[in-house]
């Protein structure tokens, strides 16, 4: 998570992922809130949802979004072969 000087909080600093503002909502509520759920929905990650490392990795949604426009697409930097 990233907090800007304005109080805006982003799930990731590398992509447009604003989840709220720390001056309006506590960090706990931002972290546990519904706006963060899209980044935790493991089943939507197209390649990662079948990988045994998914609980630890899930690739980089920001890089994937930069390449494909879809943060749930397979990470182009992933080295793991998933069967």
N, CA, C and O atoms as a MOPAC input file, in Angstrom:
PM7 MOZYME 1SCF
protein

 N      0.84200 1    -1.17100 1     0.00000 1
 C      0.00000 1     0.00000 1     0.00000 1
 C      0.88900 1     1.23600 1     0.00000 1
 O      2.00700 1     1.22800 1     0.51500 1
 N      0.36000 1     2.28900 1    -0.59000 1
 C      1.08000 1     3.55000 1    -0.68400 1
 C      0.17100 1     4.68200 1    -0.21000 1
 O     -1.00700 1     4.73000 1    -0.56700 1
 N      0.71500 1     5.58100 1     0.58500 1
 C     -0.02700 1     6.75600 1     1.04400 1
 C      0.63800 1     7.99200 1     0.46400 1
 O      1.82700 1     8.22500 1     0.68200 1
 N     -0.12500 1     8.77700 1    -0.27000 1
 C      0.38700 1    10.02900 1    -0.82700 1
 C      0.25200 1    11.15600 1     0.19800 1
 O     -0.49000 1    11.00600 1     1.16900 1
 N      0.93900 1    12.26500 1     0.01000 1
 C      0.83700 1    13.38600 1     0.94700 1
 C     -0.59100 1    13.91300 1     1.11100 1
 O     -0.91600 1    14.51300 1     2.13500 1
 N     -1.43500 1    13.69400 1     0.11500 1
 C     -2.83400 1    14.13300 1     0.19100 1
 C     -3.67500 1    13.20600 1     1.06200 1
 O     -4.82700 1    13.51300 1     1.36800 1
 N     -3.09400 1    12.06200 1     1.46500 1
 C     -3.83200 1    11.07700 1     2.24200 1
 C     -4.43700 1     9.97000 1     1.39800 1
 O     -4.95200 1     8.98600 1     1.92900 1
 N     -4.37300 1    10.13300 1     0.06900 1
 C     -4.89400 1     9.08600 1    -0.80900 1
 C     -4.07300 1     7.81400 1    -0.62000 1
 O     -2.84500 1     7.85500 1    -0.54400 1
 N     -4.77100 1     6.69000 1    -0.54500 1
 C     -4.12500 1     5.39300 1    -0.33600 1
 C     -4.34900 1     4.53500 1    -1.57300 1
 O     -5.46900 1     4.40700 1    -2.06800 1
 N     -3.27100 1     3.95700 1    -2.05600 1
 C     -3.31100 1     3.08300 1    -3.22900 1
 C     -2.90000 1     1.67200 1    -2.81500 1
 O     -2.01500 1     1.49400 1    -1.97800 1
 N     -3.54400 1     0.68000 1    -3.40400 1
 C     -3.17600 1    -0.71300 1    -3.14000 1
 C     -1.76200 1    -0.96600 1    -3.64500 1
 O     -1.01800 1    -1.75200 1    -3.06000 1
 N     -1.39600 1    -0.29400 1    -4.73800 1
 C     -0.06800 1    -0.44000 1    -5.32200 1
 C      0.34800 1     0.89700 1    -5.92100 1
 O     -0.45600 1     1.57400 1    -6.56200 1
 N      1.58000 1     1.26700 1    -5.71700 1
 C      2.06300 1     2.55100 1    -6.24500 1
 C      2.33600 1     2.49100 1    -7.73400 1
 O      2.51700 1     3.52700 1    -8.37300 1
 N      2.36700 1     1.28200 1    -8.30000 1
 C      2.75600 1     1.12200 1    -9.69700 1
 C      1.58000 1     1.12500 1   -10.66600 1
 O      1.78400 1     1.01500 1   -11.87500 1
 N      0.35700 1     1.24700 1   -10.16400 1
 C     -0.80500 1     1.27900 1   -11.05400 1
 C     -1.93300 1     2.06100 1   -10.39500 1
 O     -1.91500 1     2.28900 1    -9.18600 1
 N     -2.89600 1     2.46300 1   -11.18000 1
 C     -4.04800 1     3.19600 1   -10.66000 1
 C     -4.86200 1     2.23500 1    -9.80000 1
 O     -5.55800 1     1.36200 1   -10.31900 1
 N     -4.77000 1     2.40300 1    -8.48800 1
 C     -5.41200 1     1.45800 1    -7.57800 1
 C     -5.86900 1     2.14200 1    -6.29200 1
 O     -5.73700 1     1.58500 1    -5.20200 1
 N     -6.40400 1     3.34700 1    -6.43000 1
 C     -6.82100 1     4.10300 1    -5.25000 1
 C     -7.93400 1     3.35600 1    -4.51800 1
 O     -8.93200 1     2.95300 1    -5.11500 1
 N     -7.73600 1     3.18300 1    -3.20500 1
 C     -8.73200 1     2.49000 1    -2.40000 1
 C     -9.38900 1     3.39600 1    -1.36100 1
 O    -10.33300 1     2.97700 1    -0.69100 1
 N     -8.91300 1     4.61400 1    -1.22000 1
 C     -9.52000 1     5.52900 1    -0.26500 1
 C     -8.54900 1     6.59900 1     0.18600 1
 O     -7.52200 1     6.84600 1    -0.44500 1
 N     -8.90300 1     7.22900 1     1.29900 1
 C     -8.09700 1     8.30800 1     1.84600 1
 C     -7.95200 1     8.11000 1     3.34800 1
 O     -8.93900 1     7.90500 1     4.05500 1
 N     -6.72300 1     8.17100 1     3.82700 1
 C     -6.43900 1     7.90900 1     5.23100 1
 C     -7.02700 1     8.98300 1     6.15300 1
 O     -7.20500 1     8.73700 1     7.34600 1
 N     -7.32400 1    10.14700 1     5.62500 1
 C     -7.93700 1    11.19300 1     6.44400 1
 C     -9.42900 1    10.94900 1     6.63400 1
 O    -10.04700 1    11.53600 1     7.52200 1
 N    -10.01400 1    10.08100 1     5.79800 1
 C    -11.44300 1     9.76700 1     5.89200 1
 C    -11.70000 1     8.40200 1     6.52900 1
 O    -12.76100 1     8.17600 1     7.11100 1
 N    -10.73600 1     7.50000 1     6.41800 1
 C    -10.92500 1     6.10400 1     6.82200 1
 C     -9.64400 1     5.59600 1     7.46400 1
 O     -8.54700 1     5.95900 1     7.03900 1
 N     -9.77800 1     4.76800 1     8.47400 1
 C     -8.58100 1     4.22900 1     9.13300 1
 C     -7.83600 1     3.28100 1     8.19900 1
 O     -8.42300 1     2.69800 1     7.28700 1
 N     -6.54200 1     3.13900 1     8.43700 1
 C     -5.74200 1     2.21900 1     7.62500 1
 C     -6.26200 1     0.79300 1     7.74800 1
 O     -6.26800 1     0.05400 1     6.76300 1
 N     -6.68800 1     0.40400 1     8.90900 1
 C     -7.24300 1    -0.93500 1     9.09700 1
 C     -8.45700 1    -1.13200 1     8.19700 1
 O     -8.56800 1    -2.14100 1     7.50000 1
 N     -9.36400 1    -0.16400 1     8.21900 1
 C    -10.57300 1    -0.27300 1     7.39800 1
 C    -10.24400 1    -0.24200 1     5.91100 1
 O    -10.90000 1    -0.92100 1     5.12100 1
 N     -9.24000 1     0.53200 1     5.51800 1
 C     -8.83100 1     0.54800 1     4.11400 1
 C     -8.25100 1    -0.80700 1     3.71300 1
 O     -8.58200 1    -1.34600 1     2.65700 1
 N     -7.38100 1    -1.35300 1     4.56900 1
 C     -6.73200 1    -2.62900 1     4.25700 1
 C     -7.73700 1    -3.77100 1     4.22500 1
 O     -7.63500 1    -4.65900 1     3.37800 1
 N     -8.69100 1    -3.76200 1     5.12200 1
 C     -9.65600 1    -4.85200 1     5.22400 1
 C    -10.93400 1    -4.58100 1     4.43700 1
 O    -11.81600 1    -5.43800 1     4.38200 1
 N    -11.04800 1    -3.39800 1     3.82400 1
 C    -12.28000 1    -2.98700 1     3.16900 1
 C    -12.54300 1    -3.60800 1     1.81100 1
 O    -11.69900 1    -4.31000 1     1.25400 1
 N    -13.71900 1    -3.33800 1     1.29500 1
 C    -14.16500 1    -3.91900 1     0.02700 1
 C    -13.33400 1    -3.44900 1    -1.16300 1
 O    -13.21400 1    -4.18100 1    -2.14500 1
 N    -12.76100 1    -2.25600 1    -1.10500 1
 C    -11.96100 1    -1.76600 1    -2.22800 1
 C    -10.67500 1    -2.57400 1    -2.42500 1
 O    -10.11500 1    -2.58500 1    -3.52100 1
 N    -10.20700 1    -3.24300 1    -1.38100 1
 C     -9.00500 1    -4.07900 1    -1.49100 1
 C     -9.32700 1    -5.48200 1    -1.97800 1
 O     -8.42600 1    -6.20500 1    -2.40200 1
 N    -10.57900 1    -5.87900 1    -1.92900 1
 C    -10.94600 1    -7.25800 1    -2.25500 1
 C    -10.57700 1    -7.65600 1    -3.68200 1
 O    -10.23400 1    -8.81400 1    -3.91900 1
 N    -10.63900 1    -6.73600 1    -4.62900 1
 C    -10.29300 1    -7.09000 1    -6.01100 1
 C     -8.82700 1    -7.51200 1    -6.14100 1
 O     -8.47400 1    -8.23600 1    -7.07200 1
 N     -7.98300 1    -7.07200 1    -5.23000 1
 C     -6.56500 1    -7.43300 1    -5.26200 1
 C     -6.29300 1    -8.74900 1    -4.52200 1
 O     -5.19500 1    -9.30000 1    -4.59500 1
 N     -7.30200 1    -9.23500 1    -3.81600 1
 C     -7.17500 1   -10.49600 1    -3.06900 1
 C     -7.98000 1   -11.63600 1    -3.67600 1
 O     -7.97000 1   -12.74800 1    -3.14800 1
 N     -8.66100 1   -11.38100 1    -4.75300 1
 C     -9.52300 1   -12.39800 1    -5.36000 1
 C     -8.66500 1   -13.37500 1    -6.16400 1
 O     -8.57500 1   -13.27100 1    -7.38700 1
 N     -8.03900 1   -14.32100 1    -5.47100 1
 C     -7.07100 1   -15.24300 1    -6.06700 1
 C     -7.62900 1   -16.00200 1    -7.26500 1
 O     -6.89500 1   -16.29200 1    -8.21000 1
 N     -8.90400 1   -16.32200 1    -7.23500 1
 C     -9.49400 1   -17.12000 1    -8.31600 1
 C     -9.53500 1   -16.38300 1    -9.65400 1
 O     -9.62800 1   -17.02600 1   -10.70000 1
 N     -9.46700 1   -15.07400 1    -9.64500 1
 C     -9.51200 1   -14.30400 1   -10.89700 1
 C     -8.16300 1   -14.23400 1   -11.61800 1
 O     -8.11400 1   -13.91700 1   -12.80600 1
 N     -7.06700 1   -14.53000 1   -10.90300 1
 C     -5.75300 1   -14.47900 1   -11.53500 1
 C     -5.62300 1   -15.69600 1   -12.46000 1
 O     -5.51300 1   -16.82800 1   -11.99000 1
 N     -5.63500 1   -15.45700 1   -13.76400 1
 C     -5.82500 1   -16.49800 1   -14.76500 1
 C     -4.82200 1   -17.63600 1   -14.70500 1
 O     -5.21900 1   -18.79800 1   -14.80200 1
 N     -3.57400 1   -17.35600 1   -14.55500 1
 C     -2.57800 1   -18.41300 1   -14.46900 1
 C     -2.32600 1   -18.80400 1   -13.01500 1
 O     -2.18600 1   -19.98300 1   -12.68900 1
 N     -2.27300 1   -17.82800 1   -12.17900 1
 C     -1.89200 1   -18.04700 1   -10.78400 1
 C     -2.91600 1   -18.86800 1   -10.00500 1
 O     -2.56200 1   -19.52700 1    -9.02700 1
 N     -4.17100 1   -18.83600 1   -10.42300 1
 C     -5.18400 1   -19.55800 1    -9.65200 1
 C     -4.97600 1   -21.06900 1    -9.69200 1
 O     -5.56400 1   -21.78500 1    -8.88200 1
 N     -4.15000 1   -21.57500 1   -10.61900 1
 C     -3.86300 1   -23.00400 1   -10.72700 1
 C     -2.47600 1   -23.36400 1   -10.18500 1
 O     -2.07300 1   -24.52500 1   -10.25000 1
 N     -1.76300 1   -22.40500 1    -9.66400 1
 C     -0.36800 1   -22.61600 1    -9.26200 1
 C     -0.26400 1   -22.91600 1    -7.76200 1
 O     -0.96900 1   -22.32400 1    -6.94600 1
 N      0.62800 1   -23.84600 1    -7.42300 1
 C      0.81900 1   -24.18300 1    -6.01300 1
 C      1.48800 1   -23.04700 1    -5.22200 1
 O      1.50400 1   -23.08700 1    -3.99100 1
 N      2.02700 1   -22.06000 1    -5.89500 1
 C      2.65500 1   -20.92100 1    -5.21400 1
 C      1.71300 1   -19.73800 1    -5.02400 1
 O      2.13200 1   -18.69000 1    -4.53100 1
 N      0.46200 1   -19.88800 1    -5.40200 1
 C     -0.46500 1   -18.74700 1    -5.40600 1
 C     -0.64000 1   -18.07100 1    -4.05700 1
 O     -0.89700 1   -16.86800 1    -4.01200 1
 N     -0.51100 1   -18.78300 1    -2.98200 1
 C     -0.63700 1   -18.18300 1    -1.66300 1
 C      0.52500 1   -17.27900 1    -1.30100 1
 O      0.43400 1   -16.48000 1    -0.36800 1
 N      1.61200 1   -17.40600 1    -2.03700 1
 C      2.82200 1   -16.63200 1    -1.75300 1
 C      3.13800 1   -15.60100 1    -2.82500 1
 O      3.79100 1   -14.59700 1    -2.53700 1
 N      2.69500 1   -15.82400 1    -4.04000 1
 C      3.19800 1   -15.04400 1    -5.15800 1
 C      2.09500 1   -14.24200 1    -5.87300 1
 O      1.90700 1   -13.06400 1    -5.57000 1
 N      1.38000 1   -14.84800 1    -6.79500 1
 C      0.38400 1   -14.21900 1    -7.67200 1
 C      1.01100 1   -13.24700 1    -8.66400 1
 O      0.29900 1   -12.44900 1    -9.27400 1
 N      2.32600 1   -13.29700 1    -8.83500 1
 C      2.97400 1   -12.43000 1    -9.80900 1
 C      2.86000 1   -10.97200 1    -9.42400 1
 O      2.68400 1   -10.63700 1    -8.25300 1
 N      2.96200 1   -10.11400 1   -10.41200 1
 C      2.83600 1    -8.67600 1   -10.16800 1
 C      1.66400 1    -8.14600 1   -10.98700 1
 O      1.79900 1    -7.95200 1   -12.19600 1
 N      0.52900 1    -7.91000 1   -10.35900 1
 C     -0.62200 1    -7.38500 1   -11.09100 1
 C     -0.33700 1    -6.06400 1   -11.80100 1
 O     -0.92500 1    -5.80000 1   -12.85100 1
 N      0.54900 1    -5.22700 1   -11.25700 1
 C      0.85200 1    -3.94500 1   -11.89600 1
 C      1.60000 1    -4.14200 1   -13.20800 1
 O      1.29400 1    -3.48100 1   -14.20000 1
 N      2.57200 1    -5.04200 1   -13.22300 1
 C      3.30300 1    -5.33200 1   -14.45600 1
 C      2.35300 1    -5.94400 1   -15.48300 1
 O      2.35300 1    -5.56500 1   -16.65400 1
 N      1.55200 1    -6.88800 1   -15.02300 1
 C      0.59200 1    -7.53500 1   -15.91500 1
 C     -0.37700 1    -6.51200 1   -16.50100 1
 O     -0.67000 1    -6.54400 1   -17.69600 1
 N     -0.87100 1    -5.60700 1   -15.66000 1
 C     -1.77100 1    -4.55900 1   -16.14400 1
 C     -1.07500 1    -3.67200 1   -17.17800 1
 O     -1.68000 1    -3.28800 1   -18.17900 1
 N      0.18300 1    -3.35000 1   -16.93700 1
 C      0.94800 1    -2.52000 1   -17.87000 1
 C      1.10000 1    -3.16800 1   -19.23700 1
 O      1.05600 1    -2.48500 1   -20.26000 1
 N      1.27800 1    -4.47000 1   -19.25800 1
 C      1.43800 1    -5.20100 1   -20.52100 1
 C      0.11700 1    -5.47300 1   -21.22100 1
 O      0.02300 1    -5.36800 1   -22.44400 1
 N     -0.90700 1    -5.82300 1   -20.44400 1
 C     -2.13800 1    -6.34100 1   -21.04100 1
 C     -3.37500 1    -5.48600 1   -20.83100 1
 O     -4.35600 1    -5.63000 1   -21.56100 1
 N     -3.34300 1    -4.58700 1   -19.83400 1
 C     -4.53500 1    -3.82600 1   -19.49100 1
 C     -5.47300 1    -4.60100 1   -18.57500 1
 O     -6.57100 1    -4.13600 1   -18.27100 1
 N     -5.03800 1    -5.79400 1   -18.12900 1
 C     -5.85000 1    -6.64200 1   -17.26900 1
 C     -4.94200 1    -7.19500 1   -16.17100 1
 O     -4.05700 1    -8.00200 1   -16.45600 1
 N     -5.14500 1    -6.77800 1   -14.93200 1
 C     -4.25900 1    -7.22000 1   -13.86100 1
 C     -4.41600 1    -8.69600 1   -13.53800 1
 O     -3.57300 1    -9.26500 1   -12.84300 1
 N     -5.46900 1    -9.32500 1   -14.02100 1
 C     -5.69700 1   -10.75100 1   -13.75600 1
 C     -5.10300 1   -11.65600 1   -14.83900 1
 O     -5.11300 1   -12.87800 1   -14.68400 1
 N     -4.59800 1   -11.09500 1   -15.90800 1
 C     -3.99800 1   -11.89700 1   -16.98300 1
 C     -2.71800 1   -12.55400 1   -16.47200 1
 O     -2.19400 1   -12.15100 1   -15.43400 1
 N     -2.20700 1   -13.56100 1   -17.18500 1
 C     -0.94500 1   -14.18200 1   -16.76700 1
 C      0.20000 1   -13.16100 1   -16.75600 1
 O      0.35400 1   -12.36300 1   -17.68100 1
 N      0.98100 1   -13.21100 1   -15.70100 1
 C      2.11700 1   -12.29400 1   -15.55600 1
 C      3.16500 1   -12.63000 1   -16.61700 1
 O      3.64800 1   -13.76100 1   -16.65700 1
 N      3.52700 1   -11.67600 1   -17.47800 1
 C      4.50200 1   -11.94700 1   -18.53900 1
 C      5.90600 1   -12.23800 1   -18.00700 1
 O      6.75500 1   -12.73200 1   -18.74900 1
 N      6.16000 1   -11.93800 1   -16.73700 1
 C      7.47000 1   -12.19900 1   -16.14900 1
 C      7.52700 1   -13.53700 1   -15.39900 1
 O      8.57400 1   -13.90300 1   -14.86300 1
 N      6.42200 1   -14.25500 1   -15.36000 1
 C      6.36600 1   -15.49100 1   -14.58500 1
 C      7.23300 1   -16.57200 1   -15.20300 1
 O      7.17600 1   -16.80900 1   -16.40900 1
 N      8.02500 1   -17.22000 1   -14.38700 1
 C      8.92500 1   -18.28400 1   -14.81500 1
 C      8.31000 1   -19.66900 1   -14.62700 1
 O      8.80700 1   -20.65500 1   -15.17200 1
 N      7.22900 1   -19.73600 1   -13.85400 1
 C      6.66500 1   -21.03500 1   -13.45800 1
 C      5.76600 1   -21.60000 1   -14.53600 1
 O      4.89300 1   -20.91000 1   -15.06300 1
 N      5.99000 1   -22.86800 1   -14.85700 1
 C      5.10600 1   -23.59500 1   -15.76600 1
 C      3.99200 1   -24.21900 1   -14.93600 1
 O      4.26100 1   -25.00000 1   -14.02300 1
 N      2.75800 1   -23.88400 1   -15.24200 1
 C      1.61600 1   -24.42400 1   -14.51300 1
 C      0.89900 1   -25.41200 1   -15.40900 1
 O      0.58400 1   -25.11400 1   -16.56100 1
 N      0.64500 1   -26.58800 1   -14.86800 1
 C     -0.05100 1   -27.61600 1   -15.64900 1
 C     -1.46800 1   -27.78400 1   -15.18800 1
 O     -2.20100 1   -28.60800 1   -15.73400 1

